[in-house]
Amino acid sequence: MRRLVVTADDFGNDVAVNEAVEAAHRDGILTDASLMVGGPAVADAVERAKRLPGLGVGLHLTLVDGTPILPPEVVPGLVDDRGRFRDNMALAGAAMFFLPATRRQLAAEIAAQFAAFAATGLPLDHVNAHKHFHLHPTIAGLIVSIGARYGLKSVRAPLEPGAPSLTDPWVRMIAARFRWQGIAVPGAVFGLKHSGAMTADRLRAAIAALPEGLSEIYLHPATRDDYVGHGPSYRHRDEFEALIDPTMGQQIAAAGVRLGNFAAWAKDSLD
């Protein structure tokens, strides 16, 4: 049996993203959205999500390319002199792994983001991280321990069929760690190879390539390409148009693929 989750990342980053999420869920194939609890348009995103009971909303943990939930002076090891998370993920990741003070600050910030999500009143459908930073071993461990207090059931591990990467063995190890803790992980994830450019043709190809079991396709849709905080060269509008293309739903139905959010599949996907 093939089961599919279709996720929009960066929910709450801008009203243009939120508009696309709402329309793509109502009129397209979108089943999930990952919420940036520190995003500039988070209040608008939460308001829309509460009108969409079938939309699974999860935490898009942000530890790079953004600002912390906690005051910058509380997490000095995570931020630069502007009070923003450090842009250099390699250096930031090394500090998180090797420096005890930075690890404590990291744990506090992750806990604050989980708490901010809980405060929205939305059920926690899943967790992932901006730029897949949850694959960092320290971050992954904290997601497991802190997430347990908030009912965490599902996490993304980006393993894309047909797009082998040198990081795949590590991703498989992290995925196994999550599963061992009772957290569901999709067996295949599409969107990494063409991140920001999941056009209609690429979305159709991903649907056609779905393997047996649980898969996720993730995108970054928005109703415009030039919103503040947009991805460089990202085709946000094209991704939105792909999600609402009526032929996508027809293709999914014709292939016998079952479409749903992570909450719908979490119990079945623990295999």
URQUIHU-V866734 format. One record per pair of residues at least 6 apart in sequence whose ideal C-beta (glycine too) atoms are under 7 Angstrom apart, sorted by the first residue. I is the first residue (numbers start at 1). GAP is how many residues later the second one is. If there is no record, write none. Layout:
((I;GAP) (I;GAP))
This chain:
((1;211) (1;257) (2;208) (2;210) (2;255) (2;256) (3;210) (3;211) (3;255) (3;257) (3;262) (4;206) (4;211) (4;213) (4;248) (4;253) (4;254) (4;255) (5;26) (5;27) (5;181) (5;211) (5;255) (5;256) (5;257) (5;260) (6;23) (6;24) (6;25) (6;26) (6;211) (7;25) (7;26) (7;27) (7;209) (7;211) (8;12) (8;13) (8;16) (8;22) (8;25) (8;211) (8;213) (9;25) (9;51) (9;209) (9;211) (10;7) (10;26) (10;50) (10;210) (11;6) (11;7) (11;10) (11;22) (11;23) (11;24) (11;25) (11;34) (11;49) (12;6) (12;23) (12;24) (12;27) (12;29) (12;30) (12;33) (13;23) (13;26) (13;27) (13;28) (13;216) (14;26) (14;27) (14;208) (14;213) (14;214) (14;215) (15;26) (15;29) (16;206) (16;207) (16;208) (16;211) (17;205) (18;23) (18;26) (18;27) (18;30) (19;204) (20;201) (20;202) (20;203) (20;220) (21;9) (21;12) (21;27) (21;200) (22;26) (22;30) (23;221) (24;6) (24;197) (24;216) (24;219) (24;220) (25;27) (25;30) (27;217) (28;215) (28;216) (28;220) (29;214) (29;219) (29;220) (29;223) (29;230) (30;213) (31;25) (31;228) (31;229) (31;230) (32;23) (32;24) (32;26) (32;93) (32;94) (32;229) (32;230) (33;22) (33;24) (34;24) (34;26) (34;94) (35;7) (35;10) (35;22) (35;23) (35;24) (35;25) (35;82) (36;6) (36;24) (36;26) (36;30) (37;22) (37;32) (37;76) (37;79) (37;80) (38;24) (38;28) (38;29) (38;30) (38;31) (46;74) (46;76) (49;6) (49;8) (49;73) (56;69) (56;70) (56;205) (56;206) (56;207) (57;65) (57;68) (58;66) (58;67) (58;68) (58;69) (58;70) (58;204) (59;54) (59;55) (59;58) (59;65) (59;68) (60;68) (60;69) (60;70) (61;49) (61;52) (61;66) (61;68) (61;69) (61;73) (62;68) (63;22) (63;66) (63;70) (63;76) (64;21) (64;23) (64;25) (64;28) (64;66) (64;67) (64;69) (65;20) (65;22) (65;65) (65;66) (66;18) (66;19) (66;64) (67;16) (67;17) (67;18) (68;7) (68;10) (68;11) (68;17) (68;41) (69;40) (69;43) (69;44) (69;47) (70;38) (70;39) (70;42) (72;7) (72;11) (74;34) (75;30) (75;33) (75;34) (77;18) (77;22) (77;24) (77;25) (77;28) (78;7) (78;8) (78;24) (78;27) (78;28) (78;31) (79;6) (79;7) (80;6) (86;6) (89;42) (89;44) (93;43) (95;7) (96;6) (96;7) (96;10) (96;40) (96;42) (96;43) (97;40) (97;41) (103;35) (106;32) (106;36) (107;35) (110;32) (110;33) (110;36) (111;35) (114;32) (114;33) (114;36) (117;7) (118;32) (123;140) (124;26) (124;27) (124;28) (125;29) (125;136) (125;137) (125;138) (126;28) (126;29) (126;30) (126;136) (127;16) (127;20) (127;25) (127;28) (128;6) (128;27) (128;28) (129;10) (132;26) (133;6) (134;6) (134;9) (134;21) (135;35) (135;36) (135;39) (140;34) (140;37) (143;12) (144;34) (144;37) (144;39) (152;31) (153;30) (153;31) (153;109) (153;110) (153;113) (154;29) (154;30) (154;108) (154;112) (155;23) (155;28) (155;30) (156;30) (156;33) (156;60) (157;14) (157;17) (157;18) (157;21) (157;28) (157;32) (158;13) (158;31) (158;34) (159;9) (159;12) (159;13) (159;29) (159;30) (160;29) (160;30) (160;32) (160;33) (161;27) (161;48) (161;50) (162;47) (163;29) (163;30) (175;10) (178;7) (179;6) (179;91) (182;88) (184;78) (184;82) (184;85) (184;86) (186;28) (186;29) (186;30) (186;83) (187;24) (187;26) (187;27) (187;28) (188;23) (188;27) (189;26) (189;27) (189;29) (190;16) (190;25) (190;27) (191;7) (191;26) (191;27) (191;28) (194;8) (196;24) (196;35) (196;37) (196;38) (196;39) (197;38) (198;21) (198;41) (198;44) (199;36) (199;39) (199;43) (200;41) (200;42) (200;45) (203;14) (203;39) (203;45) (204;47) (206;11) (207;41) (207;44) (207;45) (207;48) (210;47) (214;51) (214;55) (219;20) (219;24) (220;11) (220;14) (220;16) (220;19) (221;15) (221;18) (221;19) (221;22) (222;8) (222;14) (222;15) (222;18) (223;14) (223;17) (224;13) (225;9) (225;10) (225;11) (225;12) (230;6) (242;6) (252;7))
